[in-house]
């Protein structure tokens, strides 16, 4: 998992195609043409809501952890 970031650090570091989640995994944010904040229930917000400033975020990895990948590979081999 990546380091925890403030909203301002997240805005600075999030790259197109990446997704981040807050500490409680209630919200995700992604960068398309602008930042999109999405709540757990799927509601999308195109603007930063002030309450989001107090959350801490981490950028989600596009890759599975090695242990998870090895388990998946073993499951495929075992059929």
C-alpha positions as CSV (number, residue, x, y, z in Angstrom):
1,X,0.0,0.0,0.0
2,X,1.2,3.5,-0.7
3,X,1.7,6.2,1.9
4,X,-1.2,8.2,3.3
5,X,-1.7,11.6,1.7
6,X,-3.6,14.8,2.5
7,X,-6.1,15.9,-0.2
8,X,-3.7,18.5,-1.4
9,X,-0.9,15.9,-1.8
10,X,-3.3,13.6,-3.5
11,X,-4.2,16.3,-6.0
12,X,-0.6,16.9,-6.7
13,X,0.4,13.2,-7.1
14,X,-2.6,11.4,-8.6
15,X,-2.0,10.7,-12.3
16,X,-4.5,10.0,-15.1
17,X,-5.9,6.5,-14.8
18,X,-5.0,6.1,-11.1
19,X,-7.5,5.7,-8.3
20,X,-7.2,6.6,-4.6
21,X,-9.4,5.7,-1.6
22,X,-9.8,7.3,1.8
23,X,-8.8,5.8,5.1
24,X,-12.2,4.3,5.7
25,X,-12.6,3.1,2.0
26,X,-15.9,5.1,1.8
27,X,-14.8,7.3,-1.1
28,X,-12.7,6.9,-4.2
29,X,-11.2,9.6,-6.3
30,X,-9.9,9.2,-9.9
31,X,-8.4,11.6,-12.4
32,X,-10.1,11.7,-15.8
33,X,-10.4,15.2,-17.3
34,X,-10.7,16.5,-13.7
35,X,-11.0,14.9,-10.3
36,X,-14.0,12.7,-9.7
37,X,-15.0,11.9,-6.1
38,X,-17.2,8.8,-5.8
39,X,-19.1,7.7,-2.7
40,X,-19.5,4.1,-1.7
41,X,-23.0,4.1,-3.1
42,X,-21.9,5.3,-6.5
43,X,-22.8,9.0,-6.2
44,X,-20.2,11.0,-8.2
45,X,-19.1,14.5,-7.2
46,X,-17.1,16.5,-9.8
47,X,-15.9,19.2,-7.3
48,X,-14.0,18.8,-4.1
49,X,-16.3,19.0,-1.2
50,X,-14.8,20.7,1.8
51,X,-15.4,17.7,4.1
52,X,-13.1,15.7,1.9
53,X,-10.2,17.9,3.0
54,X,-10.0,16.2,6.4
55,X,-9.7,12.7,5.0
56,X,-6.4,11.0,4.3
57,X,-6.0,9.1,1.1
58,X,-3.8,6.5,-0.5
59,X,-3.3,5.8,-4.2
60,X,-4.3,2.2,-5.1
61,X,-1.8,0.0,-6.8
62,X,-2.6,-1.2,-10.3
63,X,-0.9,-4.4,-9.4
64,X,-1.8,-7.2,-7.0
65,X,0.6,-7.8,-4.1
66,X,3.1,-10.7,-4.9
67,X,1.5,-13.0,-2.3
68,X,-2.0,-12.5,-3.8
69,X,-0.7,-13.1,-7.3
70,X,1.1,-16.3,-6.3
71,X,-2.1,-17.6,-4.7
72,X,-4.1,-16.8,-7.9
73,X,-1.4,-18.6,-10.0
74,X,-1.5,-21.7,-7.7
75,X,-5.3,-21.7,-7.9
76,X,-5.1,-21.7,-11.7
77,X,-2.6,-24.5,-11.8
78,X,-4.7,-26.6,-9.3
79,X,-7.7,-26.0,-11.5
